Amino acid sequence: MKHILLLIFLSVSILTQAQRNYKNENSLGSPILTDSTSTLFIPVLYNEQLLSSNKLAVWGGYYANLIVYNFVTDTSKKLFEDDTFVQFARGDDSNAKMYHQSMPLVQANRIFLLVKQTDTNGSGRIDEQDASVLYTISPTGENLQALSTGKDHVMGIQVYAHAHFALVRLQRDSNRDGVFNHKDQYYYRKLDLKKLQWGREIKLE
């Protein structure tokens, strides 16, 4: 009986120590060429912690951060000061969303990101029902800019580079329950890619 209790104690100790070792220890993913003359984006990957309660990090397909590496000057920088939840915006359709963590969509000399930074529904952690903010950045990792406020949830973006605009699909918390899900209606807004200015809402009256 003592041997069994000792074995259980050792197993729990090893599991606890393993969880501690992996806590906050993110890793680097495969570099992504975003500008052929100078720049790579290197994803910072969330570790899949055993028994993790943060399902968004483990299963959501998000990066923790992006490192911008200039191979000409041999310099690098983190895109966001603190780790968050980052996806490349690939398009506003279900098939495109399957490839968030593949190559970024570079159009009109811009890369678009969907970023979750705030627990907008008050659940105690950032999850899929929190709002995503639309960011833009150049392929060389310059001029990072938030284009939406986080008040409404950005669901996707369709870029029409030849016409210098994008159509962004957003979702408003119409029932004011603090959650963004299928119960909330969505609408579109034009985004001028030259001036980065928003157009009027396109919605059902």
N, C-alpha and C positions, 0 to 999 in steps of 0.2 A: 504493500500500500504506500509506503514511504517513497519507493522508487517511482510509482505512478505520479504521486504528487510532485516529486522533484522534476519529473519529465514535463508535466504540465506547466510548472513554474518556469522552467527553462524555455519552453516553447513560447509562452507569453512574453517573456523577457526579450527573446530574439525578435519576435514580431514587433514589439514596441520599439526596439532599437532600430529595426529596419525602417519603420515609419518615420522615426526621428531623422535618420540619415537621409531619407529622400525628401524631407520637408524643405521646401523652398530651394531645392537643388534642381534648377532647370538645366536643359541641355541645348546644344546648338543643332539646328537642322541643316539640310543641304542648301548651299548658296544658290541664289536666284539672280541671274544676270538681268538687270533692268536697264542698264545703259552700256552698250558694247564698248564705249571708249573709256569708261572710268569706274562703273559702279556695280556692286553686288549687294543684294539684300540678303542677310543671313537671319533666318527665323530663330527665335528663342522658343523652345518647345516646353510645354508643361510636362513634368514627369507624371506618369500614371501611378499615383500613390495607391497602394493597396488599401481597400476599405475607405477610400476618400469620399467625403460627403460633397465634394465639389464636382458634380457630374458634368458641368459645363466645360471644365478644364480637361476632364478625362475623356468624355465622349463627344463634346461639342465641336471638335475640329477647329479650335482656336489656337492661335499663337499667343504666347505671353508678351512678346515684344518683337521688334525687328531691329537688327543691327545693320546700319548702313556702312559698307566698307568701300573706300576709294582705293582701288588697286594701283592707281598712278602715284598717289601721294603716300600710300601705305598707312592710311588713317581710318579710324572707325568711330562711330558714335551710336548710342541707343536712340531709337526714334522717339520713344516715350520715356519720360523720366522714371516713372514707376511702371512695373509690369501690369498689364491689363488683359483684355480679351480682344484679339485683332483677327480679322479676316480680310482677304483680298476680295473686293467687290467685283464679281465676274459677270454680272448681268442680272436681269430681273425675270428669271424663269427657273423652274425647278431643276432642269438639267444643268444649267450653269452653276447653280449653288452647290452641286456635287463636287465642284472643282475649286472651291475656295482656297485650298492649300496647295494648288498647283501654280502655274504661272500667273502672275498678276496681269490684269487687263490694262495695257498701256495704249491709251488713245488720246488724241489731242495733246500729246506730250504731258499726260497726267496719269497717275495711278490713284485709284479710289479705294478707300479702306472703310470697312464697317467696324466700329469700335464700341464695345460695351465697357463703360467706366463707372457707372453709377447703379446702385440698387434702387431703381425707380419704383418698384412695386413693394418695397419695404419687407421683403421676405427674409432679410438677414444675410443674403448672399446674392451675387450677380448670377442670373440665370437667363434662359431663353425668353422669358416673359418680360425682361427688362428692355428698355429702349436702346437701339443702336444709333450711334452718331456717325454721320457721313464725313469722312476726311478726304482731303486731296493732298498729293505730294508729287513733286517732279520725279522722273526716273533716276535722277542723280541724288535723291534724298534731301532736296532743299524745299523750302517754302511749305512746310507742313501747316495745314489750315483746316479747322473744323468748319464745315459748311452748314451744319444743322445744330440746333441747340440742345437736343436730347429731350425736349418736351414731347415731341412726337417720335415714333419709332420708324427708322428708315429700313424698309424691307428689301429694297433692291434698286438698281439703277440701269437704265439702258442708254448707252452713249451713241449719239449720231454725230460722229466726228466731222463728216463732210459738211454738215449744216451748223457745226459749232454749238451744239446744245445737247443736253441729256434730259431724259425724262426719269424723274425719281419717284418711286412709289413709297408713300409714307402712310403711317397708321396712327390715328388719334385715339386716345383712351376715351372713347365716346360714352361709355357707361360709367366712367369715373370710379372704377374699382381698383385702380392702381396696377392693373395687369394688361399687357398687350397680347391678345390672342384672337381666335377666330370670331369672337363676339364683337370685335371692334372693326368698323368699316375703314377702308383705306381710300386714299385719293392720290392723284398725281400732281407734280409741279414741274414745270420746265426750269432747267438750270442753264443759264447762259455760260458757256465754257470760256468765253473771252473775258467777260467782266465778272464772272462768278456771282451773278445776280439771279435771284429767284423770280419766277413768273407767278401768275395767279394759280390758285387751286383749280384742279380739274376734278369734279366730283358729281355724283348724282344729287340733284336738288331735292 
